[in-house]
Amino acid sequence: MNTKEESILEITRSLSDTFQTGVEIKKVRWMGPCERFPITSIPPRGPITPLPSDQCSFIDDTILLPSSLKDRLDADDFKPLLISAFIFDTKLLRRFNAAHAAILLASIPCEIGGLTLTFHFTTLNPIILILVATVIAFPFIVILPYSSQRIRLTADKMAAYLVGADNFLVTLRKIDELQCRDIEKRKGSKWMRLRSYVPSITERIKTLESTQQQG
């Protein structure tokens, strides 16, 4: 373990004590673009996804950081990202899980109702049934990631009050300037932004700029 990783661990352990997680963070793991992780650190852990280059997360006693930032940011630059992740896990995760449960429960009667009407008014064609189910499910497929993005942005705003919006913006702008492939893809593709469980870095910066002006 190098000096930077030791500094990151020291910052993380201090934050873990502040947020009373009850977990001692012992390891740093740099996640490559092809590696996947659960989007929440506490069960139920949600969809498995690559770790975005502007996010960090925790699994058990390990902090997960994107390999695209290794040797490209100072240890202190990670602090705003860590605080936002801790807030999401310790304060907003129940809201995240409740929103997902509500959306999934709402989708069930809609699917049943839509398929029942299809049985009554069309011939029993499997292709038609698949199309109807897809059309009905599509709004819910979009709402799930959208709700996750909003909650993540709330964590960013709460983190900004603790670490300072200016400091958080410095970190995000440094990352944005690196032009990491996954970040640039999300910025340039509306469909990727709709499907993503995390907000784009552009949305994060705009949110913090608004918070900065209000403060």
C-alpha positions as CSV (number, residue, x, y, z in Angstrom):
1,M,0.0,0.0,0.0
2,N,1.4,3.4,-1.0
3,T,1.4,6.7,0.9
4,K,-1.7,8.0,-1.1
5,E,-3.7,4.9,-0.3
6,E,-2.8,5.2,3.4
7,S,-3.9,8.8,3.3
8,I,-7.2,7.8,1.7
9,L,-7.7,5.1,4.3
10,E,-7.1,7.6,7.1
11,I,-9.6,10.0,5.6
12,T,-12.1,7.2,5.2
13,R,-11.7,5.9,8.7
14,S,-12.2,9.3,10.1
15,L,-15.4,9.8,8.1
16,S,-16.6,6.3,9.1
17,D,-16.3,7.3,12.7
18,T,-18.1,10.6,12.0
19,F,-21.0,8.8,10.3
20,Q,-21.0,6.0,12.9
21,T,-21.0,3.2,10.4
22,G,-19.6,0.7,12.8
23,V,-17.3,-0.6,10.1
24,E,-13.5,-0.3,10.0
25,I,-12.3,0.3,6.5
26,K,-9.1,-1.7,6.0
27,K,-8.5,-1.8,2.3
28,V,-8.5,0.2,-0.9
29,R,-9.5,-1.5,-4.1
30,W,-9.1,0.2,-7.5
31,M,-12.0,-0.9,-9.7
32,G,-11.3,-1.3,-13.4
33,P,-13.9,-0.3,-16.1
34,C,-14.9,-4.0,-16.7
35,E,-15.3,-4.8,-13.0
36,R,-18.8,-4.5,-11.5
37,F,-20.1,-3.8,-8.0
38,P,-23.5,-3.5,-6.3
39,I,-24.7,0.2,-6.4
40,T,-25.5,0.1,-2.7
41,S,-23.1,-1.2,0.0
42,I,-25.9,-2.5,2.3
43,P,-28.3,-5.3,1.4
44,P,-30.4,-5.3,-0.7
45,R,-27.5,-4.1,-2.8
46,G,-29.3,-3.4,-6.1
47,P,-28.2,-3.7,-9.7
48,I,-24.6,-4.7,-10.5
49,T,-22.9,-2.0,-12.5
50,P,-19.4,-0.7,-13.3
51,L,-18.1,1.9,-10.8
52,P,-18.3,5.3,-12.5
53,S,-15.2,7.4,-12.6
54,D,-16.7,10.1,-10.5
55,Q,-18.1,7.9,-7.7
56,C,-16.8,5.7,-4.9
57,S,-18.4,3.1,-2.8
58,F,-17.9,0.6,0.1
59,I,-18.2,-3.1,0.3
60,D,-17.7,-4.6,3.8
61,D,-14.2,-3.3,5.0
62,T,-13.1,-2.1,1.5
63,I,-13.4,1.2,-0.1
64,L,-13.9,1.0,-3.9
65,L,-12.3,3.7,-6.1
66,P,-12.2,4.0,-9.9
67,S,-8.9,3.0,-11.4
68,S,-9.2,5.8,-13.8
69,L,-8.4,8.2,-10.9
70,K,-5.5,6.4,-9.6
71,D,-2.3,8.6,-9.5
72,R,-4.4,11.4,-11.1
73,L,-5.9,13.0,-7.9
74,D,-4.5,13.8,-4.5
75,A,-5.8,12.0,-1.5
76,D,-7.7,15.1,-0.3
77,D,-9.5,15.3,-3.6
78,F,-11.4,12.1,-2.8
79,K,-12.8,13.5,0.4
80,P,-16.0,15.1,-1.1
81,L,-16.7,11.9,-3.0
82,L,-16.3,9.9,0.1
83,I,-18.6,12.1,2.2
84,S,-21.3,11.9,-0.5
85,A,-21.0,8.1,-0.5
86,F,-21.2,7.9,3.3
87,I,-24.3,10.2,3.3
88,F,-26.0,8.1,0.7
89,D,-25.3,4.8,2.6
90,T,-26.0,6.0,6.1
91,K,-28.8,8.6,5.7
92,L,-30.5,8.1,2.3
93,L,-30.3,4.4,1.6
94,R,-33.7,3.7,3.2
95,R,-35.2,6.4,0.9
96,F,-33.5,4.7,-2.1
97,N,-34.9,1.3,-1.2
98,A,-38.3,2.6,-0.4
99,A,-38.6,4.4,-3.7
100,H,-37.5,1.3,-5.6
101,A,-39.9,-0.9,-3.7
102,A,-42.8,1.5,-4.4
103,I,-42.0,1.7,-8.1
104,L,-41.7,-2.0,-8.5
105,L,-45.0,-2.7,-6.6
106,A,-46.8,-0.1,-8.8
107,S,-45.5,-1.8,-11.9
108,I,-47.1,-5.1,-11.1
109,P,-50.8,-4.1,-11.4
110,C,-50.0,-2.1,-14.5
111,E,-48.5,-5.1,-16.2
112,I,-51.4,-7.4,-15.1
113,G,-54.0,-4.8,-16.3
114,G,-52.3,-4.2,-19.6
115,L,-51.9,-7.9,-20.4
116,T,-55.5,-8.6,-19.3
117,L,-56.8,-6.0,-21.7
118,T,-54.6,-7.4,-24.4
119,F,-56.1,-10.9,-23.9
120,H,-59.6,-9.4,-24.3
121,F,-59.0,-7.3,-27.4
122,T,-56.4,-9.1,-29.4
123,T,-55.6,-12.6,-30.5
124,L,-53.2,-14.5,-28.3
125,N,-50.0,-13.5,-30.1
126,P,-46.8,-13.8,-28.1
127,I,-45.2,-11.0,-30.0
128,I,-48.1,-8.6,-29.1
129,L,-47.9,-9.7,-25.5
130,I,-44.1,-9.0,-25.4
131,L,-44.6,-5.6,-27.0
132,V,-47.4,-4.6,-24.6
133,A,-45.3,-5.7,-21.6
134,T,-42.3,-3.8,-22.8
135,V,-44.4,-0.6,-23.4
136,I,-45.9,-0.8,-20.0
137,A,-42.6,-1.5,-18.3
138,F,-40.6,1.2,-20.1
139,P,-41.6,4.1,-17.9
140,F,-40.8,2.1,-14.7
141,I,-37.4,1.1,-16.2
142,V,-36.7,4.9,-16.6
143,I,-38.1,5.9,-13.2
144,L,-36.0,3.6,-11.2
145,P,-32.6,5.1,-12.4
146,Y,-34.1,8.6,-12.3
147,S,-35.1,8.2,-8.6
148,S,-31.6,6.9,-7.8
149,Q,-30.0,9.9,-9.5
150,R,-32.1,12.4,-7.6
151,I,-31.2,10.7,-4.3
152,R,-27.5,10.7,-5.2
153,L,-27.7,14.4,-6.0
154,T,-29.3,15.0,-2.6
155,A,-26.3,13.3,-1.0
156,D,-24.0,15.6,-3.0
157,K,-25.9,18.7,-1.7
158,M,-25.7,17.4,1.9
159,A,-22.0,16.7,1.4
160,A,-21.4,20.2,0.1
161,Y,-22.7,21.7,3.3
162,L,-20.0,19.7,5.2
163,V,-17.0,19.9,3.0
164,G,-17.9,23.2,1.2
165,A,-19.4,23.4,-2.3
166,D,-16.2,25.1,-3.6
167,N,-14.1,22.1,-2.5
168,F,-16.5,19.6,-4.0
169,L,-16.6,21.5,-7.3
170,V,-12.8,21.6,-7.4
171,T,-12.8,17.8,-7.2
172,L,-15.5,17.3,-9.8
173,R,-14.0,19.7,-12.3
174,K,-10.6,18.0,-11.9
175,I,-12.3,14.7,-12.8
176,D,-14.2,16.2,-15.6
177,E,-11.0,17.6,-17.1
178,L,-9.5,14.1,-17.2
179,Q,-12.2,13.1,-19.9
180,C,-12.6,9.6,-18.6
181,R,-14.3,7.4,-21.2
182,D,-17.3,6.4,-19.2
183,I,-18.0,10.0,-18.0
184,E,-17.8,11.3,-21.5
185,K,-20.1,8.6,-22.8
186,R,-22.7,9.4,-20.2
187,K,-22.4,13.1,-21.0
188,G,-22.9,12.5,-24.7
189,S,-25.7,9.9,-24.6
190,K,-29.2,10.8,-23.4
191,W,-30.1,7.1,-23.4
192,M,-27.2,6.2,-21.1
193,R,-28.2,9.0,-18.8
194,L,-31.7,7.7,-18.6
195,R,-30.5,4.2,-17.8
196,S,-27.8,5.2,-15.3
197,Y,-28.3,4.8,-11.6
198,V,-25.9,7.7,-11.0
199,P,-26.2,11.3,-12.3
200,S,-23.8,12.6,-14.9
201,I,-20.9,14.7,-13.8
202,T,-22.5,17.7,-15.6
203,E,-25.6,17.3,-13.4
204,R,-23.5,17.0,-10.3
205,I,-21.6,20.2,-11.1
206,K,-24.8,22.1,-11.9
207,T,-26.4,20.9,-8.6
208,L,-23.4,22.1,-6.6
209,E,-23.2,25.4,-8.4
210,S,-26.8,26.0,-7.5
211,T,-26.0,25.0,-3.9
212,Q,-23.0,27.4,-4.0
213,Q,-25.2,30.3,-5.1
214,Q,-27.8,29.6,-2.4
215,G,-25.1,29.4,0.3
